[in-house]
Amino acid sequence: MTARGGVKVSHLGTYLGLVLTSFFWGTSFAAAKIGMSELLPVNLVILRFILASLLFGVALIFLRRNVWRIELADLPRLVWLGFLGVSAYFVVQYYGLTHTTSVNTALIIGTSPIITGLLAARVGGERLVRQHYVGMLVAFVGLFLLITKGNFYLTHGESVLKGDLLILFNAVMWSCFTLAGKRVVGKYDPFVVVAYLSLLGTLLLLPLAFISTPLTRVTFVQQLPTLSLATWGAAGYLALTCSVIGYFFWYRGVQRLGAAKTAMFTYLNPLVALVTSLILFDENITGLVLVGGALVLTGVYLTTRTRADEPQAEMVAEQKVISN
């Protein structure tokens, strides 16, 4: 059964969850701006995931044991996911940002849905039709207009190239994180998967809290006692909305829609960020930005209407559900 516009009724909640995730991730820059007024970027990530892990830990306590229990054989994969999607992902991203521009970064990160789609079709067992490829192209063109705002000049140079390559690697990491999670979310509830990978990823991040590196000139433990209530609130927002809720809805999308379709919702993040900037910071908007936003929405719409292979409903129905 389908709703008006061709969206399956059974997937309506999944789509809404991904849109909500895009809203949270798109507005995260405002909270991050508050947090980074007192914390170095990597230290803010450490605090964010410590808080997220505490929230996940409390949630797991209230779940039935048969829901949160995992097989020991799956632990290495969860450690790998925690490394890809939490610890290494943000470290590589912030190190890359120190060597390139925000415009270059946004455009290169925009290749992640394309990389995910190609990998999903090549090695992920997902069948993509022509309309999906058209949607990816349309959305990326929209992203280009949205980010550049008509200024098509991109910064170049040896140092910038290093940063661009790191950000490209970062995009590949997120694509691998999305695809690698398909197997475990086909076996366990997505919330449980995200809880474990967050806990494990945070453990991998913790050494950076105590040692000084090029990214942590002042360590996390040195900055922690000086934090204001506003910074704690910003970190809490990032932990609850972007990490707990956002990662859960992301992997639920992978479980129910497949990696390629889920990845396309990444294109909504800069659109939400732009609207947030207009509201909070009174930024100017141009005709090209409006066209870019329309193209992003069109591209995402085209891909969500495709009939690419999705996880079978029977498999989804067999998933363990979260007990209140």
Buried (B, 14 or more C-beta within 10 A) or exposed (E): EEEEEEBBEBBEEBBEBBBBBBBBBBBBBBBBEBBBEBBBBBBBBBBBBBBBBEBBEEBBEEBEEEBBEBEEEBEEBBBBBBBBBBBBBBBBBBBBBEBBBEBBBBBBBBBBBBBBBBBBBEEBEBBBEEBBBBBBBBBBBBBBBBBBBEEEEBEEEEEBBBBBBBBBBBBBBBBBBBBBBBEBBBBBBBBBBBBBBBBBBBBBBEEBBEEEEEBBEEBBEBBBEEBEEEBBEBBBBBBBBBBBBBBBBBBBBBBBBBBBBBBBBBBBBBBBBBBBBEEEEEEEEEEBBEBBBBBBBBBBBBBBBBEBBBBEEEEBEEBBEBEE
